[in-house]
Amino acid sequence: MKKLFTLGVAAALTTLAACNNSPREQAADNIEANAEAAADNLEDAADDAGTTATEQSLENQADATRNAGDLQADDMRTNDPDTNLSNGI
């Protein structure tokens, strides 16, 4: 149920955020929201893990997923998607 709620909140926030954003900013926001939802799912799985090592591994994966989402969103905001060159070049 928590996963469904998290996905619903992410979708709602993405919809609200899309109102005044450029398509590139909307895409970056979607990347962040998807990474956050995936990380939340990993943390939920960590809560149900049978061992401490498994729990820690899942927590680390959640952190890495959030970090990767942030990096991809930042890249989307700052780089030209057609050429992979920084804006202004």
N, C-alpha and C positions, 0 to 999 in steps of 0.2 A: 504494500500500500504506500509505503514511504517513497518507493521508486516512482510510482505513478504520480504521486504528488509533486515530487522533484521535477519530473519531466513536464508536468503541467505548468509549474511555476516558471521553468525555463522557457517554455513556449510562450507563455503570457508576457514575460519580460522581453523576449525577443520581439514579439508583436508590438508592444508599447515602444520599445527602443527604435523600431523601424520607422516610426512616424516621421521623424525629422532627419533621418540619416541618409547618406549617399548609399548607393548599392554596395560600394566597397566596405563602408562602415557596417552596413547590415550583415554582410558576409563575415566580417571579422567578429561581430557580436555573436553570430550563429556558431562560429568555430568555438568561441569561449563557452557558450552555453552548452554545446554538445560535449566539450571536454569536461566541464563541471559535472554534467549528468553522469558521464562515464566514471568519473572519479568518485562520485557519490555512491554509485553502484559497487565499485571496488571496496569502498569503506564499509558498506553494508555487508559485503561478503567477508571482510576482515572481522567484523563483529561476530560472525557465525563460525569463524575458523576454529578448527580443532586444536591447533597448537599455536604457541607463541610465535614460532618461526614463520608459520603460514600467515598469521595475522600481520606480522611486521612486513613480510614480503608484499602482501596486498596493500598495506598502507603506503609502502614505498612506490608501488605501481600507481596508486592514486595520486601521490605527489608528482610523479613523473608525467602522468597524464595531464594534470592541471598545468604544469610547466610547459609541456609541449603545446597545449592549446593556447596558452598565453603567447608563446613565441610565434606560432603560426598566425595568430590574430595580429600581433605587432607587425609581422612581415606583410600581411595583407594590407595593413593600413599605410605602410611606408614604402612598399615596392610596387612598381608597375607590373600588373599581372600578365601583360602581353609580352613583355621583354625580360622580366626578372631583373630589370635595372632599377636603381633607386629613382625616386621622383626627381625631376629636374635635370636628368641627364639626357 
